[in-house]
């Protein structure tokens, strides 16, 4: 079966508040620990804050933080694995989990981490 034999598969994005699939979350203590290790680096927390509720490209992150695009891509990949950002058309956006982290941790304890 070649690519031309595969049926077309449509992927839709449901708006927030719909019956969309539940957001990804950490399913184990290891997942929580990994996310906390990823977020130990201030630059990653700052990238997550910079993204906030918008969509930001790798290039914009590299420019904002004065790092090479490959470094920005690496940090974004780690944040993606930690389930706090996700790739979308045009860049990356925060996941519901990432937004909760910003709301509950970063705003509750500014400058502590």
C-alpha positions in Angstrom: 0.0 0.0 0.0 1.6 3.2 -1.1 0.9 6.8 -0.1 -1.5 7.2 -3.1 -3.6 4.3 -1.8 -4.2 5.8 1.7 -7.5 7.4 2.3 -7.5 11.2 3.0 -7.6 11.9 6.7 -9.0 15.2 7.9 -7.7 16.7 11.1 -9.9 19.3 12.7 -9.1 21.6 15.6 -12.1 22.2 17.9 -12.5 25.5 19.6 -12.1 25.8 23.3 -15.2 24.9 25.3 -16.4 22.3 22.7 -16.4 18.6 23.0 -12.8 18.5 21.9 -10.3 15.9 23.2 -9.1 16.7 26.7 -5.8 18.5 26.8 -2.7 16.4 27.3 -1.5 16.2 30.8 1.1 14.5 32.9 0.0 10.9 33.6 2.7 9.9 36.1 5.0 11.2 38.7 7.8 10.8 36.1 5.9 13.1 33.8 5.6 15.7 36.5 9.2 15.4 37.4 10.3 15.7 33.8 8.2 18.9 33.4 9.7 20.4 36.5 13.2 19.6 35.3 12.5 21.2 31.9 11.1 24.3 33.7 14.1 24.6 36.0 15.9 26.7 33.4 14.9 30.3 33.7 15.2 30.8 29.9 12.6 28.1 29.4 10.2 29.7 31.9 10.8 33.1 30.3 10.1 31.6 26.8 6.8 30.1 28.1 5.9 33.6 29.6 6.9 35.3 26.3 4.6 32.9 24.4 1.8 33.5 26.9 -1.6 33.2 25.1 -0.2 34.0 21.7 1.7 32.2 18.9 5.4 32.9 18.6 7.9 31.7 16.1 11.3 30.2 16.7 12.8 33.2 15.0 11.0 35.6 17.3 12.2 33.7 20.4 15.8 33.6 19.2 15.7 37.4 18.6 14.0 38.2 21.9 16.4 36.1 24.0 19.6 36.7 22.0 20.1 33.1 21.2 20.7 31.1 18.0 17.6 29.7 16.3 18.8 26.1 17.0 19.0 26.9 20.7 15.5 28.3 20.6 14.3 25.2 18.7 15.9 23.0 21.3 14.2 24.8 24.2 10.9 24.7 22.4 11.2 21.0 21.8 11.9 20.5 25.5 8.9 22.6 26.4 6.8 20.6 23.9 7.9 17.3 25.5 7.0 18.7 28.9 3.5 19.4 27.5 3.5 23.1 28.2 3.7 24.3 24.5 2.7 22.8 21.2 3.6 23.5 17.6 1.0 25.2 15.5 0.9 26.9 12.2 3.2 29.9 12.5 5.1 28.8 15.6 4.3 27.6 19.1 1.5 28.3 21.6 1.1 27.5 25.2 -1.0 24.5 26.1 -3.7 24.6 28.8 -1.2 23.0 31.1 1.4 25.7 30.2 -1.2 28.4 30.9 -2.1 26.9 34.2 1.6 26.8 35.1 1.9 30.5 34.3 -1.2 31.3 36.3 -0.6 29.2 39.4 3.1 29.2 39.7 4.7 32.1 37.9 2.1 34.7 39.0 1.8 33.3 42.5 5.5 33.2 43.2 7.1 35.8 41.0 10.9 35.9 41.1 11.1 32.9 43.4 12.1 30.4 40.8 
